[in-house]
Amino acid sequence: MKKNMGVADKAIRVLIAIVIAALYYFNVIEGTLAYVLMALALIFLITSFISFCPLYKPFGISTNKSEEK
């Protein structure tokens, strides 16, 4: 697995995951929508920690600036 996510991309994903978790905690989202968004938040966190997004690979996208040198 070659890293294809940059620092800004990872930070944005973690921030979105935190916002979704906060919305769930404060009961702003509930039901099926809450479960779908929490699953998305979990995926965002996992991809951020491993610095690899599987959806970027088929499209040849890479936000990792250190790999482009």
CHARMM-style PDB file with segment names, atoms N, HN, CA, C and O in Angstrom:
ATOM      1  N   MET     1       0.830  -1.178   0.000  1.00  0.00      PROA
ATOM      2  CA  MET     1       0.000   0.000   0.000  1.00  0.00      PROA
ATOM      3  C   MET     1       0.873   1.241   0.000  1.00  0.00      PROA
ATOM      4  O   MET     1       1.596   1.501   0.962  1.00  0.00      PROA
ATOM      5  N   LYS     2       0.807   1.991  -1.063  1.00  0.00      PROA
ATOM      6  HN  LYS     2       0.220   1.779  -1.845  1.00  0.00      PROA
ATOM      7  CA  LYS     2       1.552   3.227  -1.169  1.00  0.00      PROA
ATOM      8  C   LYS     2       0.685   4.371  -0.629  1.00  0.00      PROA
ATOM      9  O   LYS     2      -0.477   4.504  -1.012  1.00  0.00      PROA
ATOM     10  N   LYS     3       1.241   5.178   0.242  1.00  0.00      PROA
ATOM     11  HN  LYS     3       2.186   5.070   0.553  1.00  0.00      PROA
ATOM     12  CA  LYS     3       0.488   6.286   0.828  1.00  0.00      PROA
ATOM     13  C   LYS     3       0.061   7.259  -0.265  1.00  0.00      PROA
ATOM     14  O   LYS     3       0.870   7.667  -1.098  1.00  0.00      PROA
ATOM     15  N   ASN     4      -1.228   7.628  -0.253  1.00  0.00      PROA
ATOM     16  HN  ASN     4      -1.886   7.296   0.424  1.00  0.00      PROA
ATOM     17  CA  ASN     4      -1.730   8.560  -1.256  1.00  0.00      PROA
ATOM     18  C   ASN     4      -2.530   9.718  -0.649  1.00  0.00      PROA
ATOM     19  O   ASN     4      -3.284  10.394  -1.349  1.00  0.00      PROA
ATOM     20  N   MET     5      -2.359   9.941   0.658  1.00  0.00      PROA
ATOM     21  HN  MET     5      -1.747   9.392   1.228  1.00  0.00      PROA
ATOM     22  CA  MET     5      -3.063  11.037   1.315  1.00  0.00      PROA
ATOM     23  C   MET     5      -2.077  11.981   1.980  1.00  0.00      PROA
ATOM     24  O   MET     5      -1.159  11.553   2.680  1.00  0.00      PROA
ATOM     25  N   GLY     6      -2.281  13.271   1.751  1.00  0.00      PROA
ATOM     26  HN  GLY     6      -3.027  13.619   1.182  1.00  0.00      PROA
ATOM     27  CA  GLY     6      -1.430  14.285   2.353  1.00  0.00      PROA
ATOM     28  C   GLY     6      -1.938  14.701   3.722  1.00  0.00      PROA
ATOM     29  O   GLY     6      -2.977  14.234   4.188  1.00  0.00      PROA
ATOM     30  N   VAL     7      -1.195  15.575   4.347  1.00  0.00      PROA
ATOM     31  HN  VAL     7      -0.350  15.954   3.969  1.00  0.00      PROA
ATOM     32  CA  VAL     7      -1.515  16.031   5.706  1.00  0.00      PROA
ATOM     33  C   VAL     7      -2.845  16.776   5.746  1.00  0.00      PROA
ATOM     34  O   VAL     7      -3.653  16.537   6.642  1.00  0.00      PROA
ATOM     35  N   ALA     8      -3.083  17.660   4.805  1.00  0.00      PROA
ATOM     36  HN  ALA     8      -2.426  17.854   4.077  1.00  0.00      PROA
ATOM     37  CA  ALA     8      -4.331  18.431   4.793  1.00  0.00      PROA
ATOM     38  C   ALA     8      -5.530  17.515   4.583  1.00  0.00      PROA
ATOM     39  O   ALA     8      -6.562  17.687   5.231  1.00  0.00      PROA
ATOM     40  N   ASP     9      -5.405  16.551   3.689  1.00  0.00      PROA
ATOM     41  HN  ASP     9      -4.566  16.411   3.163  1.00  0.00      PROA
ATOM     42  CA  ASP     9      -6.472  15.595   3.417  1.00  0.00      PROA
ATOM     43  C   ASP     9      -6.817  14.797   4.672  1.00  0.00      PROA
ATOM     44  O   ASP     9      -7.991  14.605   4.987  1.00  0.00      PROA
ATOM     45  N   LYS    10      -5.796  14.336   5.381  1.00  0.00      PROA
ATOM     46  HN  LYS    10      -4.843  14.492   5.125  1.00  0.00      PROA
ATOM     47  CA  LYS    10      -6.014  13.574   6.614  1.00  0.00      PROA
ATOM     48  C   LYS    10      -6.672  14.441   7.681  1.00  0.00      PROA
ATOM     49  O   LYS    10      -7.577  13.984   8.379  1.00  0.00      PROA
ATOM     50  N   ALA    11      -6.228  15.677   7.811  1.00  0.00      PROA
ATOM     51  HN  ALA    11      -5.492  16.048   7.244  1.00  0.00      PROA
ATOM     52  CA  ALA    11      -6.785  16.577   8.829  1.00  0.00      PROA
ATOM     53  C   ALA    11      -8.260  16.867   8.557  1.00  0.00      PROA
ATOM     54  O   ALA    11      -9.069  16.906   9.484  1.00  0.00      PROA
ATOM     55  N   ILE    12      -8.601  17.066   7.305  1.00  0.00      PROA
ATOM     56  HN  ILE    12      -7.943  17.034   6.552  1.00  0.00      PROA
ATOM     57  CA  ILE    12     -10.000  17.334   6.949  1.00  0.00      PROA
ATOM     58  C   ILE    12     -10.872  16.130   7.268  1.00  0.00      PROA
ATOM     59  O   ILE    12     -11.979  16.283   7.785  1.00  0.00      PROA
ATOM     60  N   ARG    13     -10.383  14.936   6.964  1.00  0.00      PROA
ATOM     61  HN  ARG    13      -9.484  14.811   6.544  1.00  0.00      PROA
ATOM     62  CA  ARG    13     -11.148  13.718   7.252  1.00  0.00      PROA
ATOM     63  C   ARG    13     -11.351  13.526   8.753  1.00  0.00      PROA
ATOM     64  O   ARG    13     -12.441  13.151   9.184  1.00  0.00      PROA
ATOM     65  N   VAL    14     -10.329  13.777   9.543  1.00  0.00      PROA
ATOM     66  HN  VAL    14      -9.443  14.082   9.193  1.00  0.00      PROA
ATOM     67  CA  VAL    14     -10.461  13.640  11.001  1.00  0.00      PROA
ATOM     68  C   VAL    14     -11.439  14.679  11.536  1.00  0.00      PROA
ATOM     69  O   VAL    14     -12.260  14.372  12.400  1.00  0.00      PROA
ATOM     70  N   LEU    15     -11.358  15.905  11.029  1.00  0.00      PROA
ATOM     71  HN  LEU    15     -10.691  16.155  10.327  1.00  0.00      PROA
ATOM     72  CA  LEU    15     -12.279  16.957  11.457  1.00  0.00      PROA
ATOM     73  C   LEU    15     -13.728  16.596  11.131  1.00  0.00      PROA
ATOM     74  O   LEU    15     -14.617  16.794  11.960  1.00  0.00      PROA
ATOM     75  N   ILE    16     -13.969  16.075   9.942  1.00  0.00      PROA
ATOM     76  HN  ILE    16     -13.247  15.915   9.269  1.00  0.00      PROA
ATOM     77  CA  ILE    16     -15.324  15.660   9.563  1.00  0.00      PROA
ATOM     78  C   ILE    16     -15.816  14.545  10.478  1.00  0.00      PROA
ATOM     79  O   ILE    16     -16.975  14.546  10.892  1.00  0.00      PROA
ATOM     80  N   ALA    17     -14.942  13.594  10.793  1.00  0.00      PROA
ATOM     81  HN  ALA    17     -14.001  13.593  10.457  1.00  0.00      PROA
ATOM     82  CA  ALA    17     -15.319  12.499  11.685  1.00  0.00      PROA
ATOM     83  C   ALA    17     -15.677  13.017  13.076  1.00  0.00      PROA
ATOM     84  O   ALA    17     -16.627  12.538  13.694  1.00  0.00      PROA
ATOM     85  N   ILE    18     -14.924  13.984  13.563  1.00  0.00      PROA
ATOM     86  HN  ILE    18     -14.152  14.374  13.061  1.00  0.00      PROA
ATOM     87  CA  ILE    18     -15.212  14.576  14.881  1.00  0.00      PROA
ATOM     88  C   ILE    18     -16.549  15.302  14.868  1.00  0.00      PROA
ATOM     89  O   ILE    18     -17.322  15.201  15.821  1.00  0.00      PROA
ATOM     90  N   VAL    19     -16.824  16.028  13.804  1.00  0.00      PROA
ATOM     91  HN  VAL    19     -16.197  16.111  13.030  1.00  0.00      PROA
ATOM     92  CA  VAL    19     -18.105  16.743  13.689  1.00  0.00      PROA
ATOM     93  C   VAL    19     -19.270  15.754  13.666  1.00  0.00      PROA
ATOM     94  O   VAL    19     -20.282  15.975  14.331  1.00  0.00      PROA
ATOM     95  N   ILE    20     -19.135  14.672  12.911  1.00  0.00      PROA
ATOM     96  HN  ILE    20     -18.313  14.492  12.371  1.00  0.00      PROA
ATOM     97  CA  ILE    20     -20.195  13.660  12.860  1.00  0.00      PROA
ATOM     98  C   ILE    20     -20.407  13.036  14.231  1.00  0.00      PROA
ATOM     99  O   ILE    20     -21.546  12.839  14.653  1.00  0.00      PROA
ATOM    100  N   ALA    21     -19.317  12.723  14.931  1.00  0.00      PROA
ATOM    101  HN  ALA    21     -18.391  12.883  14.588  1.00  0.00      PROA
ATOM    102  CA  ALA    21     -19.434  12.147  16.271  1.00  0.00      PROA
ATOM    103  C   ALA    21     -20.120  13.124  17.228  1.00  0.00      PROA
ATOM    104  O   ALA    21     -20.937  12.714  18.052  1.00  0.00      PROA
ATOM    105  N   ALA    22     -19.793  14.407  17.123  1.00  0.00      PROA
ATOM    106  HN  ALA    22     -19.129  14.740  16.453  1.00  0.00      PROA
ATOM    107  CA  ALA    22     -20.423  15.414  17.981  1.00  0.00      PROA
ATOM    108  C   ALA    22     -21.915  15.537  17.671  1.00  0.00      PROA
ATOM    109  O   ALA    22     -22.731  15.653  18.586  1.00  0.00      PROA
ATOM    110  N   LEU    23     -22.269  15.513  16.407  1.00  0.00      PROA
ATOM    111  HN  LEU    23     -21.606  15.419  15.664  1.00  0.00      PROA
ATOM    112  CA  LEU    23     -23.686  15.581  16.027  1.00  0.00      PROA
ATOM    113  C   LEU    23     -24.454  14.388  16.582  1.00  0.00      PROA
ATOM    114  O   LEU    23     -25.594  14.527  17.025  1.00  0.00      PROA
ATOM    115  N   TYR    24     -23.828  13.223  16.555  1.00  0.00      PROA
ATOM    116  HN  TYR    24     -22.902  13.111  16.194  1.00  0.00      PROA
ATOM    117  CA  TYR    24     -24.470  12.033  17.108  1.00  0.00      PROA
ATOM    118  C   TYR    24     -24.584  12.140  18.628  1.00  0.00      PROA
ATOM    119  O   TYR    24     -25.623  11.808  19.200  1.00  0.00      PROA
ATOM    120  N   TYR    25     -23.525  12.599  19.277  1.00  0.00      PROA
ATOM    121  HN  TYR    25     -22.681  12.868  18.813  1.00  0.00      PROA
ATOM    122  CA  TYR    25     -23.506  12.715  20.737  1.00  0.00      PROA
ATOM    123  C   TYR    25     -24.589  13.670  21.237  1.00  0.00      PROA
ATOM    124  O   TYR    25     -25.231  13.404  22.253  1.00  0.00      PROA
ATOM    125  N   PHE    26     -24.792  14.777  20.529  1.00  0.00      PROA
ATOM    126  HN  PHE    26     -24.271  14.993  19.704  1.00  0.00      PROA
ATOM    127  CA  PHE    26     -25.777  15.771  20.937  1.00  0.00      PROA
ATOM    128  C   PHE    26     -27.154  15.521  20.325  1.00  0.00      PROA
ATOM    129  O   PHE    26     -28.015  16.400  20.351  1.00  0.00      PROA
ATOM    130  N   ASN    27     -27.364  14.328  19.775  1.00  0.00      PROA
ATOM    131  HN  ASN    27     -26.665  13.614  19.753  1.00  0.00      PROA
ATOM    132  CA  ASN    27     -28.658  13.893  19.220  1.00  0.00      PROA
ATOM    133  C   ASN    27     -29.186  14.785  18.107  1.00  0.00      PROA
ATOM    134  O   ASN    27     -30.398  14.929  17.948  1.00  0.00      PROA
ATOM    135  N   VAL    28     -28.301  15.372  17.350  1.00  0.00      PROA
ATOM    136  HN  VAL    28     -27.316  15.254  17.479  1.00  0.00      PROA
ATOM    137  CA  VAL    28     -28.724  16.161  16.194  1.00  0.00      PROA
ATOM    138  C   VAL    28     -29.080  15.206  15.050  1.00  0.00      PROA
ATOM    139  O   VAL    28     -30.023  15.444  14.296  1.00  0.00      PROA
ATOM    140  N   ILE    29     -28.312  14.129  14.939  1.00  0.00      PROA
ATOM    141  HN  ILE    29     -27.546  13.935  15.552  1.00  0.00      PROA
ATOM    142  CA  ILE    29     -28.625  13.096  13.955  1.00  0.00      PROA
ATOM    143  C   ILE    29     -29.001  11.829  14.714  1.00  0.00      PROA
ATOM    144  O   ILE    29     -28.438  11.537  15.768  1.00  0.00      PROA
ATOM    145  N   GLU    30     -29.948  11.088  14.175  1.00  0.00      PROA
ATOM    146  HN  GLU    30     -30.405  11.326  13.318  1.00  0.00      PROA
ATOM    147  CA  GLU    30     -30.372   9.853  14.824  1.00  0.00      PROA
ATOM    148  C   GLU    30     -30.928   8.893  13.786  1.00  0.00      PROA
ATOM    149  O   GLU    30     -31.129   9.257  12.628  1.00  0.00      PROA
ATOM    150  N   GLY    31     -31.168   7.686  14.209  1.00  0.00      PROA
ATOM    151  HN  GLY    31     -31.005   7.390  15.150  1.00  0.00      PROA
ATOM    152  CA  GLY    31     -31.739   6.676  13.329  1.00  0.00      PROA
ATOM    153  C   GLY    31     -30.744   6.176  12.291  1.00  0.00      PROA
ATOM    154  O   GLY    31     -29.539   6.108  12.535  1.00  0.00      PROA
ATOM    155  N   THR    32     -31.275   5.832  11.138  1.00  0.00      PROA
ATOM    156  HN  THR    32     -32.254   5.887  10.939  1.00  0.00      PROA
ATOM    157  CA  THR    32     -30.469   5.267  10.053  1.00  0.00      PROA
ATOM    158  C   THR    32     -29.405   6.247   9.583  1.00  0.00      PROA
ATOM    159  O   THR    32     -28.275   5.845   9.304  1.00  0.00      PROA
ATOM    160  N   LEU    33     -29.746   7.512   9.492  1.00  0.00      PROA
ATOM    161  HN  LEU    33     -30.664   7.839   9.719  1.00  0.00      PROA
ATOM    162  CA  LEU    33     -28.777   8.526   9.063  1.00  0.00      PROA
ATOM    163  C   LEU    33     -27.575   8.552  10.001  1.00  0.00      PROA
ATOM    164  O   LEU    33     -26.435   8.672   9.551  1.00  0.00      PROA
ATOM    165  N   ALA    34     -27.824   8.441  11.283  1.00  0.00      PROA
ATOM    166  HN  ALA    34     -28.750   8.344  11.648  1.00  0.00      PROA
ATOM    167  CA  ALA    34     -26.738   8.452  12.261  1.00  0.00      PROA
ATOM    168  C   ALA    34     -25.810   7.267  12.050  1.00  0.00      PROA
ATOM    169  O   ALA    34     -24.590   7.421  12.102  1.00  0.00      PROA
ATOM    170  N   TYR    35     -26.368   6.090  11.813  1.00  0.00      PROA
ATOM    171  HN  TYR    35     -27.359   5.964  11.770  1.00  0.00      PROA
ATOM    172  CA  TYR    35     -25.542   4.894  11.603  1.00  0.00      PROA
ATOM    173  C   TYR    35     -24.721   4.994  10.316  1.00  0.00      PROA
ATOM    174  O   TYR    35     -23.555   4.600  10.287  1.00  0.00      PROA
ATOM    175  N   VAL    36     -25.324   5.515   9.269  1.00  0.00      PROA
ATOM    176  HN  VAL    36     -26.271   5.836   9.292  1.00  0.00      PROA
ATOM    177  CA  VAL    36     -24.608   5.668   7.996  1.00  0.00      PROA
ATOM    178  C   VAL    36     -23.476   6.681   8.155  1.00  0.00      PROA
ATOM    179  O   VAL    36     -22.360   6.434   7.697  1.00  0.00      PROA
ATOM    180  N   LEU    37     -23.747   7.810   8.794  1.00  0.00      PROA
ATOM    181  HN  LEU    37     -24.653   8.010   9.167  1.00  0.00      PROA
ATOM    182  CA  LEU    37     -22.720   8.832   8.978  1.00  0.00      PROA
ATOM    183  C   LEU    37     -21.625   8.369   9.934  1.00  0.00      PROA
ATOM    184  O   LEU    37     -20.457   8.711   9.744  1.00  0.00      PROA
ATOM    185  N   MET    38     -21.980   7.601  10.951  1.00  0.00      PROA
ATOM    186  HN  MET    38     -22.928   7.323  11.106  1.00  0.00      PROA
ATOM    187  CA  MET    38     -20.956   7.083  11.864  1.00  0.00      PROA
ATOM    188  C   MET    38     -20.061   6.075  11.149  1.00  0.00      PROA
ATOM    189  O   MET    38     -18.858   6.024  11.406  1.00  0.00      PROA
ATOM    190  N   ALA    39     -20.636   5.277  10.259  1.00  0.00      PROA
ATOM    191  HN  ALA    39     -21.613   5.319  10.050  1.00  0.00      PROA
ATOM    192  CA  ALA    39     -19.828   4.348   9.463  1.00  0.00      PROA
ATOM    193  C   ALA    39     -18.878   5.128   8.568  1.00  0.00      PROA
ATOM    194  O   ALA    39     -17.712   4.759   8.428  1.00  0.00      PROA
ATOM    195  N   LEU    40     -19.367   6.200   7.964  1.00  0.00      PROA
ATOM    196  HN  LEU    40     -20.315   6.500   8.077  1.00  0.00      PROA
ATOM    197  CA  LEU    40     -18.527   7.056   7.124  1.00  0.00      PROA
ATOM    198  C   LEU    40     -17.416   7.691   7.955  1.00  0.00      PROA
ATOM    199  O   LEU    40     -16.274   7.772   7.504  1.00  0.00      PROA
ATOM    200  N   ALA    41     -17.738   8.133   9.148  1.00  0.00      PROA
ATOM    201  HN  ALA    41     -18.666   8.067   9.514  1.00  0.00      PROA
ATOM    202  CA  ALA    41     -16.731   8.726  10.034  1.00  0.00      PROA
ATOM    203  C   ALA    41     -15.663   7.706  10.402  1.00  0.00      PROA
ATOM    204  O   ALA    41     -14.478   8.036  10.451  1.00  0.00      PROA
ATOM    205  N   LEU    42     -16.072   6.479  10.658  1.00  0.00      PROA
ATOM    206  HN  LEU    42     -17.034   6.211  10.618  1.00  0.00      PROA
ATOM    207  CA  LEU    42     -15.114   5.420  10.979  1.00  0.00      PROA
ATOM    208  C   LEU    42     -14.189   5.148   9.794  1.00  0.00      PROA
ATOM    209  O   LEU    42     -12.983   4.973   9.969  1.00  0.00      PROA
ATOM    210  N   ILE    43     -14.750   5.115   8.605  1.00  0.00      PROA
ATOM    211  HN  ILE    43     -15.729   5.257   8.463  1.00  0.00      PROA
ATOM    212  CA  ILE    43     -13.939   4.920   7.393  1.00  0.00      PROA
ATOM    213  C   ILE    43     -12.959   6.078   7.226  1.00  0.00      PROA
ATOM    214  O   ILE    43     -11.793   5.863   6.896  1.00  0.00      PROA
ATOM    215  N   PHE    44     -13.427   7.298   7.451  1.00  0.00      PROA
ATOM    216  HN  PHE    44     -14.375   7.472   7.719  1.00  0.00      PROA
ATOM    217  CA  PHE    44     -12.537   8.466   7.366  1.00  0.00      PROA
ATOM    218  C   PHE    44     -11.388   8.352   8.353  1.00  0.00      PROA
ATOM    219  O   PHE    44     -10.245   8.640   8.000  1.00  0.00      PROA
ATOM    220  N   LEU    45     -11.666   7.941   9.578  1.00  0.00      PROA
ATOM    221  HN  LEU    45     -12.594   7.708   9.865  1.00  0.00      PROA
ATOM    222  CA  LEU    45     -10.609   7.806  10.585  1.00  0.00      PROA
ATOM    223  C   LEU    45      -9.603   6.723  10.204  1.00  0.00      PROA
ATOM    224  O   LEU    45      -8.394   6.924  10.318  1.00  0.00      PROA
ATOM    225  N   ILE    46     -10.100   5.589   9.756  1.00  0.00      PROA
ATOM    226  HN  ILE    46     -11.082   5.426   9.663  1.00  0.00      PROA
ATOM    227  CA  ILE    46      -9.196   4.498   9.373  1.00  0.00      PROA
ATOM    228  C   ILE    46      -8.302   4.909   8.212  1.00  0.00      PROA
ATOM    229  O   ILE    46      -7.092   4.690   8.254  1.00  0.00      PROA
ATOM    230  N   THR    47      -8.886   5.503   7.178  1.00  0.00      PROA
ATOM    231  HN  THR    47      -9.869   5.682   7.144  1.00  0.00      PROA
ATOM    232  CA  THR    47      -8.081   5.917   6.026  1.00  0.00      PROA
ATOM    233  C   THR    47      -7.094   7.013   6.401  1.00  0.00      PROA
ATOM    234  O   THR    47      -6.003   7.084   5.835  1.00  0.00      PROA
ATOM    235  N   SER    48      -7.462   7.860   7.343  1.00  0.00      PROA
ATOM    236  HN  SER    48      -8.348   7.802   7.803  1.00  0.00      PROA
ATOM    237  CA  SER    48      -6.542   8.913   7.790  1.00  0.00      PROA
ATOM    238  C   SER    48      -5.352   8.334   8.533  1.00  0.00      PROA
ATOM    239  O   SER    48      -4.223   8.783   8.338  1.00  0.00      PROA
ATOM    240  N   PHE    49      -5.586   7.346   9.381  1.00  0.00      PROA
ATOM    241  HN  PHE    49      -6.504   6.981   9.540  1.00  0.00      PROA
ATOM    242  CA  PHE    49      -4.498   6.759  10.165  1.00  0.00      PROA
ATOM    243  C   PHE    49      -3.539   5.937   9.316  1.00  0.00      PROA
ATOM    244  O   PHE    49      -2.348   5.869   9.620  1.00  0.00      PROA
ATOM    245  N   ILE    50      -4.048   5.304   8.242  1.00  0.00      PROA
ATOM    246  HN  ILE    50      -5.016   5.360   7.995  1.00  0.00      PROA
ATOM    247  CA  ILE    50      -3.155   4.509   7.398  1.00  0.00      PROA
ATOM    248  C   ILE    50      -2.657   5.292   6.186  1.00  0.00      PROA
ATOM    249  O   ILE    50      -1.850   4.780   5.410  1.00  0.00      PROA
ATOM    250  N   SER    51      -3.128   6.527   6.016  1.00  0.00      PROA
ATOM    251  HN  SER    51      -3.783   6.943   6.647  1.00  0.00      PROA
ATOM    252  CA  SER    51      -2.716   7.426   4.928  1.00  0.00      PROA
ATOM    253  C   SER    51      -2.950   6.839   3.543  1.00  0.00      PROA
ATOM    254  O   SER    51      -2.188   7.101   2.612  1.00  0.00      PROA
ATOM    255  N   PHE    52      -4.003   6.047   3.414  1.00  0.00      PROA
ATOM    256  HN  PHE    52      -4.622   5.835   4.170  1.00  0.00      PROA
ATOM    257  CA  PHE    52      -4.311   5.432   2.131  1.00  0.00      PROA
ATOM    258  C   PHE    52      -5.816   5.438   1.913  1.00  0.00      PROA
ATOM    259  O   PHE    52      -6.577   4.982   2.766  1.00  0.00      PROA
ATOM    260  N   CYS    53      -6.242   5.957   0.764  1.00  0.00      PROA
ATOM    261  HN  CYS    53      -5.624   6.327   0.071  1.00  0.00      PROA
ATOM    262  CA  CYS    53      -7.649   5.950   0.395  1.00  0.00      PROA
ATOM    263  C   CYS    53      -7.815   5.033  -0.818  1.00  0.00      PROA
ATOM    264  O   CYS    53      -7.283   5.330  -1.888  1.00  0.00      PROA
ATOM    265  N   PRO    54      -8.540   3.927  -0.670  1.00  0.00      PROA
ATOM    266  CA  PRO    54      -8.698   2.995  -1.788  1.00  0.00      PROA
ATOM    267  C   PRO    54      -9.419   3.604  -2.990  1.00  0.00      PROA
ATOM    268  O   PRO    54      -9.203   3.162  -4.119  1.00  0.00      PROA
ATOM    269  N   LEU    55     -10.266   4.603  -2.775  1.00  0.00      PROA
ATOM    270  HN  LEU    55     -10.442   4.962  -1.859  1.00  0.00      PROA
ATOM    271  CA  LEU    55     -10.974   5.224  -3.892  1.00  0.00      PROA
ATOM    272  C   LEU    55     -10.068   6.119  -4.729  1.00  0.00      PROA
ATOM    273  O   LEU    55     -10.388   6.395  -5.886  1.00  0.00      PROA
ATOM    274  N   TYR    56      -8.952   6.576  -4.181  1.00  0.00      PROA
ATOM    275  HN  TYR    56      -8.693   6.352  -3.241  1.00  0.00      PROA
ATOM    276  CA  TYR    56      -8.022   7.404  -4.935  1.00  0.00      PROA
ATOM    277  C   TYR    56      -7.242   6.578  -5.960  1.00  0.00      PROA
ATOM    278  O   TYR    56      -6.887   7.085  -7.024  1.00  0.00      PROA
ATOM    279  N   LYS    57      -6.977   5.325  -5.645  1.00  0.00      PROA
ATOM    280  HN  LYS    57      -7.265   4.913  -4.781  1.00  0.00      PROA
ATOM    281  CA  LYS    57      -6.107   4.484  -6.470  1.00  0.00      PROA
ATOM    282  C   LYS    57      -6.615   4.313  -7.915  1.00  0.00      PROA
ATOM    283  O   LYS    57      -5.837   4.547  -8.841  1.00  0.00      PROA
ATOM    284  N   PRO    58      -7.876   3.919  -8.156  1.00  0.00      PROA
ATOM    285  CA  PRO    58      -8.306   3.724  -9.544  1.00  0.00      PROA
ATOM    286  C   PRO    58      -8.281   5.005 -10.379  1.00  0.00      PROA
ATOM    287  O   PRO    58      -8.148   4.954 -11.602  1.00  0.00      PROA
ATOM    288  N   PHE    59      -8.410   6.149  -9.712  1.00  0.00      PROA
ATOM    289  HN  PHE    59      -8.519   6.190  -8.719  1.00  0.00      PROA
ATOM    290  CA  PHE    59      -8.417   7.422 -10.429  1.00  0.00      PROA
ATOM    291  C   PHE    59      -7.036   8.068 -10.506  1.00  0.00      PROA
ATOM    292  O   PHE    59      -6.869   9.109 -11.142  1.00  0.00      PROA
ATOM    293  N   GLY    60      -6.060   7.459  -9.868  1.00  0.00      PROA
ATOM    294  HN  GLY    60      -6.196   6.614  -9.352  1.00  0.00      PROA
ATOM    295  CA  GLY    60      -4.700   7.984  -9.901  1.00  0.00      PROA
ATOM    296  C   GLY    60      -4.518   9.262  -9.104  1.00  0.00      PROA
ATOM    297  O   GLY    60      -3.630  10.060  -9.405  1.00  0.00      PROA
ATOM    298  N   ILE    61      -5.348   9.465  -8.093  1.00  0.00      PROA
ATOM    299  HN  ILE    61      -6.070   8.817  -7.849  1.00  0.00      PROA
ATOM    300  CA  ILE    61      -5.286  10.669  -7.271  1.00  0.00      PROA
ATOM    301  C   ILE    61      -4.305  10.448  -6.124  1.00  0.00      PROA
ATOM    302  O   ILE    61      -4.283   9.379  -5.515  1.00  0.00      PROA
ATOM    303  N   SER    62      -3.503  11.454  -5.837  1.00  0.00      PROA
ATOM    304  HN  SER    62      -3.521  12.323  -6.332  1.00  0.00      PROA
ATOM    305  CA  SER    62      -2.613  11.420  -4.685  1.00  0.00      PROA
ATOM    306  C   SER    62      -2.456  12.833  -4.146  1.00  0.00      PROA
ATOM    307  O   SER    62      -2.048  13.741  -4.870  1.00  0.00      PROA
ATOM    308  N   THR    63      -2.782  13.014  -2.874  1.00  0.00      PROA
ATOM    309  HN  THR    63      -3.113  12.276  -2.285  1.00  0.00      PROA
ATOM    310  CA  THR    63      -2.587  14.327  -2.243  1.00  0.00      PROA
ATOM    311  C   THR    63      -1.337  14.342  -1.387  1.00  0.00      PROA
ATOM    312  O   THR    63      -1.075  15.307  -0.670  1.00  0.00      PROA
ATOM    313  N   ASN    64      -0.571  13.274  -1.464  1.00  0.00      PROA
ATOM    314  HN  ASN    64      -0.783  12.490  -2.047  1.00  0.00      PROA
ATOM    315  CA  ASN    64       0.670  13.146  -0.696  1.00  0.00      PROA
ATOM    316  C   ASN    64       1.795  13.853  -1.447  1.00  0.00      PROA
ATOM    317  O   ASN    64       2.296  13.334  -2.444  1.00  0.00      PROA
ATOM    318  N   LYS    65       2.188  15.015  -0.982  1.00  0.00      PROA
ATOM    319  HN  LYS    65       1.781  15.437  -0.172  1.00  0.00      PROA
ATOM    320  CA  LYS    65       3.204  15.817  -1.660  1.00  0.00      PROA
ATOM    321  C   LYS    65       4.602  15.203  -1.561  1.00  0.00      PROA
ATOM    322  O   LYS    65       5.427  15.429  -2.447  1.00  0.00      PROA
ATOM    323  N   SER    66       4.888  14.438  -0.517  1.00  0.00      PROA
ATOM    324  HN  SER    66       4.218  14.254   0.202  1.00  0.00      PROA
ATOM    325  CA  SER    66       6.215  13.861  -0.373  1.00  0.00      PROA
ATOM    326  C   SER    66       6.478  12.769  -1.414  1.00  0.00      PROA
ATOM    327  O   SER    66       7.636  12.489  -1.724  1.00  0.00      PROA
ATOM    328  N   GLU    67       5.438  12.154  -1.952  1.00  0.00      PROA
ATOM    329  HN  GLU    67       4.498  12.382  -1.701  1.00  0.00      PROA
ATOM    330  CA  GLU    67       5.594  11.101  -2.957  1.00  0.00      PROA
ATOM    331  C   GLU    67       5.833  11.693  -4.351  1.00  0.00      PROA
ATOM    332  O   GLU    67       6.360  11.011  -5.230  1.00  0.00      PROA
ATOM    333  N   GLU    68       5.451  12.948  -4.555  1.00  0.00      PROA
ATOM    334  HN  GLU    68       5.023  13.502  -3.841  1.00  0.00      PROA
ATOM    335  CA  GLU    68       5.529  13.546  -5.881  1.00  0.00      PROA
ATOM    336  C   GLU    68       6.903  14.090  -6.219  1.00  0.00      PROA
ATOM    337  O   GLU    68       7.126  14.494  -7.360  1.00  0.00      PROA
ATOM    338  N   LYS    69       7.826  14.119  -5.284  1.00  0.00      PROA
ATOM    339  HN  LYS    69       7.645  13.792  -4.357  1.00  0.00      PROA
ATOM    340  CA  LYS    69       9.158  14.680  -5.529  1.00  0.00      PROA
ATOM    341  C   LYS    69       9.996  13.786  -6.387  1.00  0.00      PROA
ATOM    342  OT1 LYS    69      11.144  14.115  -6.685  1.00  0.00      PROA
TER     343      LYS     69
END
